[in-house]
């Protein structure tokens, strides 16, 4: 059984060999610790350092880089699937009732009150559904002391700024509303198509925020030592 000091040496060893992510380091340390223990048991002449070097050589010429790349690809796929799962939930029972109600309300407002009211409804509903999520994320978000590969979804997909992507989304909605009001197009078919587009955009933005929130909660539970 390796001592706590030796475990910390394994973390330093990973950092020295360009594994900067704490979550990947933790998985590697578990593997290295087991392998080093086996090597030391099989060969009593090997000390900790020599056993570690022998285990490291077994990773080949690329060292830990292959593991980091595979981990990154796996997490990217996992995060994408999580977001698509949340996105799909908006079109499943019983959440589809809310999605359908939003779409039906837009069409109904258009029919009874015209374009302008629909435009205001889209902007206000976007604010009401996304602002609470954004505020909750920003208030509960803990910045990790150590870099985490599992945070790459939040850093890369959200362009390094959760607020930034949200502002871009609202800007896009605003522009869409302006185009909607400027177009000299009318009729029930146009209102339905535009309502569907606005609904899908709102659902996508909510799915992104919900995915980010779930990732954040998962990371804080799984790697408390990183915070």
C-alpha angles and dihedrals in degrees: 000000000000120000124241089253091055090048089055088049088057090054090051090047090055092049090049089055094053101265100132099162114098095211092052090044090054093053091046093048091054090051094043093047092054093045094046091050090052092049092049092049094048093047115033091189093066117093124204097270095048092045090051093051090049091051091047091053088058089068090069133226094318093056113194096341093094091054092049091050093048091047091050093050091047093051093046090054091044093051092046092051091047092053093047089049091054090044091052091050089068088065097046131083125308099007091054086072089066092044091049092046091053091050093045091049091055092051092045093050091049092051095048105030109018136235101315096060091048090052092053090046092054093050095044094045090049090053094045095050101040105033095065090050092047093048091048092051094048093047096047098036115115118199110228118238088215126044114258125204089207087065091063091095090059094043101042105029093044092047093245090293125077090189090048095056090045092052090048089052093051090046090053091049090050092050090047090053091049092051089046091055095042096050113098090218124118142167139090095280093056092048092051094049093047092046091052091051093049091047093050091049091051092048092049093051091049090048091053093050093045091049091051091049093050092048090050093051092045093051094049091051097044099042108028091153090065092064 
